[in-house]
């Protein structure tokens, strides 16, 4: 299965729900009509740009992700609690590929700061966790079949070919998979 922007979001949302044992409402791109029950994490992709080419035919999409960790004003000691909530979320993001393996990079440029999510008179406080993660879209051109070499040898032209094999120099041993 090829990872898509949708599956990337869903994998993150599933990880959030699991990390907080289902006690946190998880939404992506909430509309004003959605009722937000706190505690909540509101996930969004703030921007995306072309990332570093992985060299396998897939498109690298470097995504800037934001997660708004939201608590209601009725929460006691809300200033400390919302920061603690965001810090807990921060630990989830650190070194997490959300089960997508080689289809995403490790998270980078993690930030934690006061959020701007305070809609209307609903009475919310939030802190935001922002990170960058590259999503690799499409199918890899490499099929992982064939024989993996154990030794790499280097010959310099014009002294190449079977007649010059004794002149070759071993470059390295290739680790087996």
C-alpha positions, -999 to 999 in steps of 0.1 A, spaced: 0 0 0 13 34 -9 11 61 18 -9 92 9 -15 125 27 -48 110 40 -31 79 54 -3 100 69 -29 121 88 -48 90 99 -17 73 112 -8 103 133 -44 106 146 -44 69 155 -11 73 173 -25 102 193 -56 83 203 -35 53 214 -10 75 233 -37 91 253 -57 59 257 -88 73 239 -92 101 265 -85 129 241 -107 140 212 -86 139 180 -97 160 150 -82 171 117 -93 204 102 -123 209 126 -151 231 112 -168 256 134 -198 233 134 -178 205 151 -183 203 188 -149 203 205 -147 183 237 -115 189 257 -90 177 261 -85 177 223 -57 176 198 -64 194 165 -41 182 137 -33 202 106 -8 204 78 2 240 78 23 238 46 43 215 24 71 219 -1 93 196 -22 117 177 0 150 161 -8 148 135 -36 151 100 -21 165 88 -54 139 60 -59 113 76 -80 91 88 -52 82 124 -45 94 139 -13 68 162 3 82 180 33 52 187 55 50 213 83 25 197 108 8 214 137 -10 199 166 -30 222 188 -33 207 223 -65 222 237 -80 224 272 -112 241 284 -110 271 307 -128 250 334 -95 230 338 -78 238 372 -44 254 369 -50 256 331 -17 274 324 4 246 338 -20 218 326 -20 230 289 18 231 289 20 197 304 -5 183 279 16 198 250 48 183 265 31 149 266 22 152 230 57 164 222 71 131 236 48 112 212 61 130 181 98 127 190 113 98 169 79 86 156 72 74 121 36 65 130 40 29 117 47 42 81 83 29 80 103 41 49 73 61 36 81 90 61 113 106 75 120 110 112 103 142 126 126 173 125 125 208 138 101 202 167 87 233 184 64 239 213 47 273 218 15 290 229 -14 283 205 -37 306 187 -67 283 189 -93 303 210 -125 303 189 -153 326 199 -165 326 235 -161 289 239 -133 293 265 -103 273 253 -66 275 260 -40 258 237 -4 252 231 9 241 198 34 214 188 49 220 153 72 197 135 84 189 100 82 154 85 88 143 49 63 121 33 74 100 3 46 97 -22 44 71 -49 59 37 -55 97 31 -52 114 21 -84 135 -4 -64 118 -38 -60 143 -53 -35 148 -84 -56 179 -99 -70 213 -107 -55 228 -82 -30 265 -80 -35 287 -88 -5 318 -71 -18 322 -39 -39 353 -37 -61 367 -7 -79 385 -6 -112 396 25 -130 392 28 -167 408 19 -190 421 -9 -168 388 -26 -164 373 -60 -173 381 -96 -166 418 -92 -177 423 -65 -151 405 -81 -121 437 -85 -101 441 -46 -103 407 -39 -87 406 -26 -51 380 -36 -26 359 -6 -17 339 -20 12 320 -49 25 282 -45 19 261 -53 50 236 -80 43 199 -73 48 
